[in-house]
């Protein structure tokens, strides 16, 4: 994982599950993780769409910035 994914991951750990406090255990909120990644991609597209032009170029740039391998 690259540093941006790790930063997003850190935002998804808490002592709560669905608003309920858990004694001493951390919970990873997978829904929040997915939402933050999608929001990040949307913001990235908004910022770069006019610069890069095509959908393929945008896709490739997101892939590179998030360190995704195929």
C-alpha positions, 0 to 999 in steps of 0.5 A: 500500500502507498502512503495515501491508502495508509492515511485513509486506513488510519481514519477508519479505526475506532472503538465504536461499531454502529455507534456502540462503544466496544470495550478496549477493542478497535474496530475497522470500519470497512464501509467508511474505508470504501467511502473515503477511497471513493470520495478521494477518487472523486476529488482527484477526478474533479481536480485532474479531469480538465488537465488529463483529458480522457478517462483512460488517462484519469484511470491510469493516473489514479492507479499510479497515485494509489499504487494499484497493481494489476 
